[in-house]
Amino acid sequence: MKKILALALALCMIFALAACGQSAAPAAEPAAAPAAEPAAEAAADIQVAMITDYGDITDQSFNQTTYEACKAYCESNGLAFTYFKPASDSDEDRVSMIEKAIDEGYNVIVMPGYAFAPAIAATAPEYEDVYFIALDVSEFDLTSAGLETLPANLYSAVYQEELCGYMAGYAAVKLGYTKLGFLGGMAVPAVVRYGYGFVQGADAAAAELGADVSLNYAYGNQFYGDADITAAMDTWYGAGTEVVFACGGGIYSSAAEAAAKVGGKVIGVDVDQSFNIDGQYGEGMTVTSAMKGLGATVNTMLAAVQAGEFANYGGKVENLGLVSEDPELNYVQLPSATTQFGEGFSAEDYVKLVGDMFNGVITVNNDISISAADNATVIAVNDQGNLK
């Protein structure tokens, strides 16, 4: 018989993740199951486990950022922490790792990535005393997995990737790059939103400058680089592509390998990837990174669990984006410290761009039912579909 944990956690809100000023309103959510207010427990009673998805904790992207945020928070606050890696990319193995974590006494489960939806649907309703924190698992993912009602012990954050994608595309063209590329991992909604935002930002900057801009657009159909993807990127860079937005976990390695051969540039994703890319493939290769606040979300939710306020978040999927005109306070942003600002796009220009987006002067379409080219009015988009 599976072990039902007896954790009772009382909850007191630290700050509201839902305050996404001027960001798109989240889709209507299924009603949350009612939950009794549990009583707060000591830190010794809180044990946090992260389950990896696709990659591992060294992927320099989604998994690693989530792992490092969980580890740092738990170490600073005296909470037990570990991670589990499924044996394969399957729902069964994700469920198995969640159940293993719970059987070993972990009562807060952190899961990054949309692929966790079926595993969440299979476990969250069963383990009512365990707190499930999901990143990038949408309401659509959960309902498609058969979860008709969001349980009160589940919280998920999704992000408005189109906004930071826009920032990256706008910055690239303003900085003088006119031959662009977008290499997505798999064409899942989050990656598509990144790409479509990138196209819109590049298009807006090209229109302002009167520049002749072209953009190769493709998906690798996987979240890792390999020889085939690198060969495709060799073709792009060899034909004049100057910078590629490599959007999909470890797939950045193929873009970076190809860029290194010709002195090309890349744009990172999810986190500030400049440290890893520049360190491995060449100093100054990374123009910027389109980031979302994975670490901030982890910190907020673990603080809520520890303080006893998970009930203020449970049963929700929140859509996080811009909360301020100050770029540093938002859940989607560029890294101010490592973006290669220049005469065409300065740090001050970035602040103004974010302010205009926050205040509605600039709007970004998040409709993923259209094509990449439909997001452009003046730039030429060469949509190559899936490379594999």
Residue pairs with C-beta under 8 A, 6 or more apart in sequence:
2 99
2 102
2 103
2 126
2 127
3 102
3 103
4 127
4 128
4 129
5 102
5 105
5 107
5 127
5 129
5 130
6 129
7 38
7 41
7 45
7 46
7 107
7 129
7 130
7 131
8 38
8 39
8 41
8 129
9 38
9 39
9 40
9 41
9 46
9 131
9 305
9 308
9 310
10 37
10 38
10 39
10 40
10 308
10 309
11 37
11 38
11 304
11 305
11 307
11 308
11 309
11 310
11 311
11 312
12 304
12 307
12 308
12 309
13 304
13 307
13 309
13 312
14 300
14 303
14 304
14 307
14 309
15 300
17 157
17 297
17 300
17 301
17 313
17 318
17 320
18 316
18 318
19 323
20 160
20 318
20 319
20 320
20 321
20 322
20 323
20 331
21 322
21 323
21 324
21 358
22 321
22 322
22 357
22 358
22 359
22 360
23 160
23 163
23 319
23 320
23 321
23 322
23 323
24 160
24 319
24 321
24 366
25 319
26 139
26 158
26 317
26 318
26 319
27 139
27 140
27 317
27 319
29 139
29 150
29 315
29 316
29 317
30 139
30 143
30 147
30 148
30 149
30 150
31 149
31 150
31 315
32 149
32 150
32 151
32 152
32 314
32 315
32 316
33 149
33 150
33 151
33 152
33 315
34 152
35 152
35 153
35 311
35 314
35 315
37 311
38 308
38 311
39 308
40 307
40 308
43 77
43 78
43 79
43 306
44 78
44 80
45 107
46 79
46 80
46 107
46 108
46 305
46 306
47 79
47 80
47 81
47 105
47 106
47 107
47 108
48 70
48 74
48 79
48 80
48 81
48 106
48 108
48 110
48 302
49 81
49 82
49 83
49 84
49 101
49 104
49 106
49 108
49 109
49 110
50 66
50 67
50 70
50 81
50 82
50 83
50 84
50 109
50 110
50 111
50 112
51 83
51 84
51 85
51 86
51 94
51 97
51 98
51 101
51 109
51 110
51 111
51 116
52 63
52 67
52 83
52 84
52 85
52 86
52 112
53 62
53 63
53 86
53 89
53 94
53 111
53 112
53 113
53 115
53 116
54 63
54 89
54 113
54 115
54 223
54 224
54 249
55 61
55 62
55 63
55 64
55 223
55 224
55 249
55 250
56 63
56 64
56 85
57 63
57 64
57 67
57 68
57 83
57 85
58 64
59 249
59 250
60 250
60 252
60 271
60 273
60 276
60 277
61 249
61 250
61 252
61 269
61 270
61 271
61 273
62 112
62 113
62 135
62 136
62 249
62 270
62 271
62 294
63 112
63 249
64 271
65 270
65 271
65 294
65 295
66 110
66 112
66 135
66 294
66 295
66 298
67 83
68 295
69 294
69 295
69 298
69 299
70 81
70 83
70 110
70 298
70 302
71 81
73 79
73 298
73 299
73 302
73 303
74 80
74 81
74 302
75 81
77 302
77 306
79 302
79 306
80 106
82 101
82 106
84 97
84 98
84 100
84 101
85 97
86 93
86 94
86 96
86 97
87 93
87 96
89 115
91 115
91 118
91 119
91 122
94 111
94 115
94 116
94 118
94 119
95 118
95 119
95 122
95 123
98 109
98 111
98 119
98 123
99 123
101 109
102 109
102 123
102 127
102 130
106 130
107 129
107 130
107 131
108 130
108 131
108 133
108 302
108 305
109 130
109 131
109 132
109 133
110 133
110 134
110 135
110 298
110 301
111 119
111 120
111 132
111 133
111 134
111 135
111 137
112 134
112 135
112 136
112 294
113 135
113 136
113 137
114 136
114 137
114 138
114 141
114 188
114 189
114 190
116 134
116 137
117 137
117 141
117 142
117 144
117 145
117 147
118 145
118 146
120 132
120 134
120 137
120 142
120 145
120 147
120 154
121 142
121 145
121 146
121 147
123 132
124 130
124 132
124 147
124 151
124 153
124 154
125 147
125 151
127 153
128 151
128 152
128 153
129 153
130 153
131 153
131 155
131 305
131 310
131 314
132 151
132 153
132 154
132 155
133 155
133 156
133 298
133 301
133 302
134 154
134 155
134 156
134 157
135 156
135 157
135 294
135 297
135 298
136 156
136 157
136 158
136 159
136 190
137 156
137 158
137 317
138 156
138 158
138 189
138 317
139 150
139 156
139 317
140 189
142 150
142 156
142 317
150 315
150 316
150 317
151 314
151 315
152 311
152 314
152 315
153 310
153 314
154 314
154 315
155 301
155 310
155 313
155 314
155 315
155 316
155 317
155 318
156 316
156 317
156 318
157 297
157 301
157 317
157 318
157 320
158 190
158 317
158 318
158 319
158 320
159 190
159 292
159 293
159 319
159 320
159 321
159 331
159 332
160 193
160 319
160 320
160 321
160 322
160 331
160 332
160 366
161 190
161 191
161 193
161 194
161 197
161 290
161 292
161 332
162 193
162 194
162 196
162 197
162 200
162 364
162 365
162 366
163 197
163 321
163 322
163 332
163 357
163 364
164 194
164 197
164 290
164 291
164 292
164 332
164 333
164 334
165 193
165 194
165 195
165 196
165 197
165 198
165 200
165 201
165 245
165 247
165 290
166 197
166 198
166 200
166 201
166 204
166 357
166 362
166 364
167 197
167 201
167 288
167 290
167 332
167 333
167 334
167 350
167 353
167 354
167 357
168 197
168 198
168 201
168 245
168 267
168 288
168 289
168 290
168 334
169 180
169 197
169 198
169 199
169 200
169 201
169 202
169 203
169 205
169 245
170 201
170 202
170 204
170 205
170 345
170 353
171 201
171 205
171 287
171 288
171 334
171 339
171 345
171 350
172 180
172 201
172 202
172 205
172 243
172 245
172 267
172 287
172 288
173 180
173 201
173 202
173 205
173 206
173 209
173 211
173 213
174 205
174 209
174 344
174 345
174 349
175 287
175 340
175 342
175 344
175 345
176 342
176 344
177 242
177 243
177 265
177 287
178 206
178 211
178 212
178 213
178 214
178 242
179 213
179 214
179 240
179 241
179 242
179 243
180 198
180 202
180 213
180 214
180 215
180 216
180 241
180 242
180 243
180 244
180 245
181 215
181 216
181 217
181 218
181 233
181 236
181 241
181 243
181 244
181 245
181 255
182 195
182 198
182 199
182 215
182 216
182 217
182 218
182 244
182 245
182 247
182 372
183 218
183 219
183 220
183 229
183 233
183 244
183 245
183 246
183 247
183 248
183 251
183 254
183 255
184 191
184 192
184 194
184 195
184 218
184 219
184 220
184 247
184 248
184 251
185 191
185 219
185 220
185 221
185 222
185 223
185 247
185 248
185 249
185 251
186 219
186 220
186 221
186 222
186 223
186 248
187 219
187 221
187 386
189 368
191 219
191 247
191 248
192 368
193 366
193 368
194 245
194 247
194 269
194 290
195 217
195 245
195 247
195 372
196 365
196 366
196 367
196 368
196 370
196 372
196 375
197 290
197 364
197 366
198 245
198 247
198 290
199 215
199 217
199 372
199 375
199 376
199 379
199 381
200 364
200 365
200 375
200 376
201 364
202 213
202 215
202 376
202 379
203 213
203 375
203 376
203 377
203 378
203 379
204 362
205 211
205 213
206 212
206 213
206 378
206 379
207 377
207 378
213 378
213 379
213 380
214 379
214 380
214 381
214 382
215 376
215 379
215 380
215 381
215 382
216 236
216 241
216 382
216 384
217 372
217 373
217 381
217 382
217 383
217 384
218 232
218 383
218 384
218 385
218 386
218 387
219 248
219 385
219 386
219 387
220 229
220 232
220 248
220 251
220 254
220 386
220 387
220 388
221 386
221 387
221 388
222 229
222 248
222 251
222 388
223 248
223 249
223 250
223 251
224 249
224 250
224 251
224 253
225 250
225 251
225 252
225 253
225 254
225 255
225 257
226 254
228 387
228 388
229 251
229 254
229 387
229 388
230 253
230 254
230 257
230 258
232 254
232 387
233 244
233 254
233 255
233 257
233 258
233 259
234 258
234 261
236 244
236 258
237 244
237 258
237 259
237 261
237 262
237 264
238 262
241 264
242 264
242 265
243 264
243 265
243 266
243 267
243 287
244 255
244 258
244 259
244 264
244 265
244 266
244 267
245 266
245 267
245 269
245 290
246 252
246 254
246 255
246 256
246 266
246 267
246 268
246 269
247 269
247 290
248 269
249 270
252 266
252 268
252 269
252 273
252 277
255 266
256 266
256 277
256 280
256 281
256 285
257 281
258 264
259 265
259 266
259 281
259 282
259 285
260 281
260 282
260 285
263 282
264 285
265 285
265 286
265 287
266 277
266 285
266 286
266 287
267 286
267 287
267 288
267 289
267 290
268 274
268 277
268 286
268 288
268 289
268 290
269 289
269 290
269 291
270 289
270 290
270 291
270 292
270 294
271 289
271 291
271 294
272 289
272 291
272 335
272 337
272 338
273 286
273 289
274 286
274 288
274 289
274 335
274 338
275 338
277 285
277 286
278 284
278 285
278 286
284 340
286 338
286 340
287 339
287 340
288 334
288 335
288 338
288 339
288 340
289 334
289 335
289 338
289 339
290 332
290 334
291 332
291 333
291 334
291 335
292 320
292 331
292 332
293 320
293 330
293 331
293 332
293 333
296 331
297 320
297 331
301 310
301 313
304 310
304 312
304 313
320 331
320 332
321 330
321 331
321 332
322 330
322 331
322 332
322 354
322 357
322 358
323 329
323 330
323 331
324 330
324 358
325 351
325 354
325 355
325 358
325 359
326 351
326 354
327 333
327 334
327 336
327 350
327 351
327 354
328 336
330 354
330 358
333 354
334 350
336 347
336 350
339 347
339 350
341 347
341 349
341 350
353 362
355 361
356 362
357 363
357 364
365 375
371 383
372 381
372 383
373 381
373 383
375 381
